[in-house]
Amino acid sequence: MAVDETAGAVESLSAMSGDAGYMTFPVAPDARVNVRSGPGTGYPIKKVLPYGAWVKIDCQTPGTTVSGPYGTSDIWDCIGNGLYVADAYVKTGSDGYVATHCG
């Protein structure tokens, strides 16, 4: 089976295009990710993202440590209007911050 070498490049370009200068990233494809009212598992779930969702990251902040498909991290991504998802479920291509700190 041949490997599509352009897939990574297309994905990287897609991650860079976002609204108002914010980058968008894919959420783990086999997961329905909880969106919370704050940066941690102790905050209420406000909604659940559908399979194959993409999120716009406004800013990032530390919170509860979570393990997911993309590692273990205490980074939480603010996706707008005070809503947060665990970065461990978002394919940013980095183990660290990729957006400004919230606050």
C-alpha positions in Angstrom: 0.0 0.0 0.0 1.4 3.4 -1.0 1.7 6.2 1.5 0.2 9.5 0.5 3.0 11.9 1.3 0.9 15.0 0.5 -1.6 14.2 3.3 0.6 15.8 6.0 1.2 18.9 4.0 -2.5 19.4 3.2 -3.4 18.9 6.9 -0.7 21.4 7.9 -2.1 24.0 5.5 -5.7 23.4 6.7 -4.6 23.9 10.3 -3.3 27.3 9.4 -6.5 28.7 7.9 -8.9 30.0 10.5 -11.4 32.8 11.3 -9.9 36.1 12.3 -6.4 34.8 12.4 -7.1 31.9 14.7 -5.9 28.5 13.7 -8.3 25.5 13.3 -7.3 21.9 14.1 -9.0 18.5 13.8 -10.3 16.7 16.9 -9.5 13.0 17.3 -11.5 11.3 14.6 -12.8 8.5 16.7 -13.8 10.6 19.7 -16.8 12.6 20.7 -15.0 15.3 22.7 -16.6 17.0 25.7 -16.7 20.8 25.6 -16.6 22.3 29.1 -17.2 25.7 30.7 -13.7 25.8 32.1 -10.2 24.3 31.7 -10.7 21.1 33.6 -12.7 17.9 34.0 -14.4 19.4 37.1 -16.2 22.0 34.9 -19.7 21.2 33.5 -20.0 19.7 30.0 -21.7 22.3 27.8 -21.8 20.2 24.6 -20.1 17.3 22.9 -18.3 17.7 19.6 -19.4 15.3 16.8 -17.0 12.8 15.2 -14.6 14.5 12.7 -15.0 18.0 14.2 -12.5 20.8 13.8 -12.0 23.5 16.4 -10.8 27.1 16.3 -8.3 27.8 19.2 -8.7 31.3 20.5 -6.1 30.8 23.3 -4.8 28.1 25.6 -4.4 27.7 29.4 -3.3 25.1 31.9 -5.9 23.0 33.7 -6.6 19.4 34.6 -4.2 16.9 33.2 -5.9 14.6 30.6 -4.7 11.6 28.6 -6.0 11.3 25.1 -5.1 10.1 21.6 -2.5 12.9 21.3 -0.7 12.4 24.6 -1.1 13.5 28.1 -1.3 17.2 28.8 -2.6 19.9 31.1 -3.2 22.3 28.2 -6.8 23.3 27.5 -7.9 25.0 24.3 -10.5 27.8 24.5 -12.6 27.4 21.4 -14.7 30.6 22.0 -17.3 31.9 24.4 -15.7 30.5 27.5 -15.8 26.9 26.1 -12.8 24.6 26.5 -11.6 21.2 25.2 -8.7 19.1 26.4 -5.7 19.6 24.1 -4.9 15.9 24.3 -7.9 15.4 22.0 -6.9 18.0 19.4 -4.2 17.3 16.8 -2.1 20.5 17.0 1.1 18.9 15.9 2.8 20.0 19.2 3.1 18.9 22.8 3.2 22.5 23.8 1.3 25.7 23.3 0.3 26.7 19.7 -1.7 29.7 20.6 -1.5 32.6 23.0 -2.2 32.1 26.7 -5.7 32.9 27.9 -6.1 35.7 30.3 
